[in-house]
Amino acid sequence: MSLLTEDALTLPQAARELPGKPNPSTLWRWTVRGIGGQKLETIKIGSKVFTTRQALSRFIERTQEPVRS
């Protein structure tokens, strides 16, 4: 993840971007515990934690179960 080439968001901003607007604590949990062994990429600058739109997309893609037909 590179803040210089990707669209940086704080966790509350990222939560507002997602469908259903999950609580920012949910994104924090994805950062710390992850889902199925996959964690949300973040970077801490000072006291603020950032992720990116692109990191959110990668996380969602990695955590989705394949569609069974």
GROMACS elastic network, one bead per residue, 0.5 to 0.9 nm:
[ bonds ]
;  ai    aj funct       b0    kb
    1     4     6  0.89416   500
    1     5     6  0.83783   500
    1     6     6  0.74136   500
    1    41     6  0.69997   500
    1    42     6  0.78082   500
    1    43     6  0.83476   500
    1    51     6  0.82438   500
    1    52     6  0.77793   500
    1    54     6  0.83120   500
    1    55     6  0.68763   500
    2     5     6  0.55588   500
    2     6     6  0.59030   500
    2     7     6  0.88567   500
    2     8     6  0.87357   500
    2    52     6  0.84932   500
    3     6     6  0.52218   500
    3     7     6  0.67422   500
    3     8     6  0.58423   500
    3    43     6  0.85618   500
    3    50     6  0.86659   500
    3    51     6  0.82770   500
    3    52     6  0.73984   500
    4     7     6  0.80391   500
    4     8     6  0.84419   500
    5     8     6  0.89595   500
    6    52     6  0.61410   500
    6    53     6  0.72443   500
    6    54     6  0.65334   500
    6    55     6  0.84552   500
    7    51     6  0.82988   500
    7    52     6  0.51326   500
    7    53     6  0.56997   500
    7    54     6  0.71031   500
    8    14     6  0.88520   500
    8    50     6  0.63148   500
    8    51     6  0.57823   500
    8    53     6  0.68327   500
    8    54     6  0.88211   500
    9    12     6  0.79150   500
    9    13     6  0.56278   500
    9    14     6  0.56521   500
    9    49     6  0.85707   500
    9    50     6  0.54355   500
    9    51     6  0.54371   500
    9    52     6  0.53973   500
    9    53     6  0.71508   500
   10    13     6  0.51656   500
   10    14     6  0.61091   500
   10    15     6  0.86278   500
   10    48     6  0.72360   500
   10    49     6  0.59783   500
   10    51     6  0.62506   500
   10    52     6  0.81284   500
   11    15     6  0.60801   500
   11    16     6  0.87053   500
   11    24     6  0.57146   500
   11    25     6  0.82798   500
   11    27     6  0.63992   500
   11    28     6  0.72528   500
   11    42     6  0.89510   500
   11    48     6  0.88614   500
   11    49     6  0.66985   500
   11    50     6  0.61306   500
   11    51     6  0.66923   500
   12    15     6  0.50836   500
   12    16     6  0.64475   500
   12    17     6  0.88902   500
   12    23     6  0.76360   500
   12    25     6  0.84752   500
   12    27     6  0.83131   500
   13    16     6  0.52583   500
   13    17     6  0.65629   500
   13    24     6  0.82586   500
   14    17     6  0.50958   500
   14    18     6  0.67359   500
   14    21     6  0.87850   500
   14    24     6  0.78629   500
   14    27     6  0.81201   500
   14    50     6  0.87316   500
   14    51     6  0.74604   500
   14    52     6  0.76239   500
   14    53     6  0.72942   500
   14    56     6  0.79831   500
   15    18     6  0.54888   500
   15    19     6  0.84482   500
   15    20     6  0.87080   500
   15    21     6  0.54235   500
   15    22     6  0.55234   500
   15    23     6  0.63707   500
   15    24     6  0.55352   500
   15    25     6  0.89711   500
   15    26     6  0.82915   500
   15    27     6  0.69404   500
   16    19     6  0.78456   500
   16    20     6  0.82875   500
   16    22     6  0.73107   500
   16    23     6  0.84437   500
   16    24     6  0.84199   500
   17    20     6  0.89218   500
   17    21     6  0.68452   500
   17    53     6  0.85059   500
   18    21     6  0.53249   500
   18    22     6  0.71292   500
   18    56     6  0.88996   500
   19    22     6  0.77318   500
   21    24     6  0.86033   500
   22    25     6  0.81166   500
   22    26     6  0.63938   500
   22    27     6  0.77391   500
   23    26     6  0.54177   500
   23    27     6  0.72630   500
   24    27     6  0.52108   500
   24    28     6  0.64206   500
   24    29     6  0.87543   500
   25    29     6  0.61557   500
   25    30     6  0.86208   500
   26    29     6  0.50200   500
   26    30     6  0.62980   500
   26    31     6  0.86740   500
   27    31     6  0.62508   500
   27    32     6  0.87532   500
   27    40     6  0.76080   500
   28    32     6  0.62503   500
   28    33     6  0.84206   500
   28    34     6  0.89767   500
   28    40     6  0.84446   500
   29    32     6  0.50934   500
   29    33     6  0.55115   500
   29    34     6  0.65041   500
   29    35     6  0.89269   500
   29    39     6  0.88063   500
   29    40     6  0.88450   500
   30    33     6  0.55282   500
   30    35     6  0.64577   500
   30    38     6  0.80942   500
   30    39     6  0.56140   500
   30    40     6  0.55153   500
   30    41     6  0.89123   500
   31    34     6  0.57315   500
   31    38     6  0.88410   500
   31    39     6  0.52166   500
   31    41     6  0.66374   500
   31    42     6  0.69477   500
   32    39     6  0.69446   500
   32    40     6  0.80580   500
   33    36     6  0.89881   500
   33    37     6  0.78800   500
   33    38     6  0.82615   500
   33    39     6  0.66700   500
   33    40     6  0.89963   500
   34    37     6  0.58955   500
   34    38     6  0.50806   500
   34    40     6  0.65756   500
   35    38     6  0.52543   500
   35    39     6  0.65159   500
   35    40     6  0.88098   500
   35    63     6  0.65910   500
   36    39     6  0.84434   500
   36    63     6  0.69238   500
   37    63     6  0.87894   500
   38    59     6  0.71411   500
   38    62     6  0.70454   500
   38    63     6  0.68221   500
   39    42     6  0.89488   500
   39    59     6  0.70478   500
   40    51     6  0.77648   500
   40    55     6  0.68890   500
   40    56     6  0.68705   500
   40    58     6  0.84335   500
   40    59     6  0.57238   500
   40    60     6  0.88259   500
   41    50     6  0.86352   500
   41    51     6  0.61765   500
   41    52     6  0.80766   500
   41    55     6  0.59358   500
   41    56     6  0.78280   500
   41    58     6  0.89387   500
   41    59     6  0.77459   500
   42    49     6  0.65357   500
   42    50     6  0.54010   500
   42    52     6  0.77267   500
   42    55     6  0.80399   500
   43    48     6  0.84405   500
   43    49     6  0.57412   500
   43    50     6  0.52966   500
   43    51     6  0.64494   500
   44    47     6  0.67648   500
   44    48     6  0.56573   500
   44    50     6  0.61641   500
   44    51     6  0.89024   500
   45    48     6  0.54610   500
   45    49     6  0.63949   500
   45    50     6  0.76307   500
   46    49     6  0.81512   500
   51    54     6  0.83994   500
   51    55     6  0.64020   500
   51    56     6  0.73629   500
   52    55     6  0.50221   500
   52    56     6  0.62841   500
   52    57     6  0.86740   500
   53    56     6  0.51379   500
   53    57     6  0.63500   500
   53    58     6  0.87813   500
   54    57     6  0.50605   500
   54    58     6  0.62551   500
   54    59     6  0.86159   500
   55    58     6  0.50551   500
   55    59     6  0.60665   500
   55    60     6  0.85823   500
   56    59     6  0.50697   500
   56    60     6  0.61351   500
   56    61     6  0.85679   500
   57    60     6  0.52057   500
   57    61     6  0.61431   500
   57    62     6  0.86207   500
   58    61     6  0.51524   500
   58    62     6  0.61477   500
   58    63     6  0.86661   500
   59    62     6  0.51894   500
   59    63     6  0.61938   500
   59    64     6  0.87226   500
   60    63     6  0.52605   500
   60    64     6  0.61954   500
   61    64     6  0.55676   500
   61    65     6  0.87778   500
   62    65     6  0.83366   500
   64    67     6  0.86450   500
   65    68     6  0.87568   500
